[in-house]
Amino acid sequence: MAEKLKLEMVTPYKRVLSEEVEEVTAPGTVGEFGVLPDHTSLLTTLKVGELSYKQGGETCHVAVNWGYVEVEDNVMTVLVETAEPADQIDVERAKAALARAEEALAKLTSEDKDSKIMEAALERAVIRVQVAGKTLH
Amino acid sequence: MASLKDIKKRIGTVKNTQQITKAMKMVSAAKLRRAQEAVIAARPYADKMADVLSSLALRVDADSHPLLAERGKGKALVVLITGDRGLCGGFNTNISKTAERFIREKSERFESYELLIVGRKGNDYLKRRKGMEITKVHENLVGTGQVSYPTGALLGQEVIGLYRSGDYDSVFLVYNAFQSVMTQVQTVTQLLPIVPKEVEEGVMVTDYIYEPNAKEVLEEILPKHVEVQIFRSLLESAASEHGARMTAMDSASKNASERIGKLTLQYNRARQASITKELLEIISGSESLKS
C-alpha cells in the first residue's frame, strides 16, 4: 500500500501546490470528504470551502472557490478557480470584504438579483477569514 | 539636392521616430514576459480540464447535454480574437484574414456565419469586407494589463447563452496561438458543440465514482470548459500581440538606424560639397584680384 498521495492543485493563473501528502479533506458539493492513499478513482465537484491536507504530521489549510477534484492512481488533482493557502491570506482584506458583503446584503431583499452574488461573496469571505485564522495554531 | 538644413531636419525626425519605436519595443518586451508566464501557468489547468472532459464524454451519451449534442446546419458564430491597438506588424490583419478565409471556404457547411469580434482592429478590417456579418464587437475587453479570468468567464457565459438560446448551431473560435516571440499560429477551433479529445486506443479509461452523479458533474464542467478555453485563447492572443509588436518595433528601430546612417552620409557629402564650393569661390576671387 502506498503511504503517500500526490496532491496537485491548479488554478487558471498558476499551479498552487504539488506535494506528497498523507491525507486530504475537501469540501465536496454533497458534503465534506476525506481522501487517503490508494483511494479509488473519483470525480466530484467542490463548493466554496476549506481544503486541508496533512503533510509530515502538520495540517495545512487552503481556502478554495468552485472547482472539482479528480482522484486517480494516487494522484489527486484539484482544479479550482481560486486557491489561497492560509499563510497567504491577507486577513485585513478578507475582513474588510466580509464587512462589505454583510453590509450590502443587509440592504438587499432575497428577490434582488444581486443578493445571490453578495451571498456568494459573503460565503467566500467567511471561509477566507476562517482559514486565515488557522495559521496561528 | 536637398539643402543642409533640410537633411538635418529629416535626421531629427527619424531619430524621434526611432526613440518611440525603441520605447515601444521595451514596453512590449516587458509585457510579453508577463503574458508569456501567464500562458504557461494557465496550460496545466486547461489541459487537465480537457483530459477530464474527454474521459467523461466517453461514459455519457453525446445527446445527454445540450453543449455536447450536434445540431443542424443553420447559423454559425465565429468568435474572433484580435487586438485593440495597431503597430504590431501583421498580427491583426493575419488573424482577421484567417477568419474571413475560414468563412468563405466553409460557406457550404452552414447556411450563414456571423462574427463576434473581440478587439477594435478586427472590426476595422472586417466591417469593410463584403459578406461579413458582424453581430457584436467587444472593444477594450482586455485593456492594457493582464488578462483576468473573470473577463474570459464572462465572455464564455455570453457565448454559451447565445448558443443555448438556439440562435446558433455551432461556435468557432479564431485566435493567434502563442508559439514563440517571432511566431504566432492562427488557430481555428470548434468551441461548441464541444468535441472531446479522442482517447487513444488501448489506453485504459478509468471508471470514476461520480459525486453527486455523472450528469451533474458534466453540467458543471462543460460550461467551465468553454470559459477556460476562451480565457486561454485571450491569454494566448495577448502574448502573441506583445510578441508581434516587439518584433515589429525591433525591425522599425533597425530601419530607422539604417535610414539615419544614409541621411548622415548624404548630409556629410552635402557639407563637403558646400565647403569645396566656397573654397573655389574664395580662390577664384583672390586669383581675379591678383591679375
Interface residues (C-beta under 8 A of the other chain):
Chain A: V10 T11 P12 Y13 K14 R15 G28 T29 V30 F33 T40 S41 L42 L43 T44 T45 Y68 E70 E72 D73 T77 L79 E81
Chain B: A38 A41 A42 P44 Y45 A46 K48 M49 V52 L56 Y149 G152 T206 D207 Y208 I209 Y210 E211 P212 E216 V217 E220 I221 V228 F231
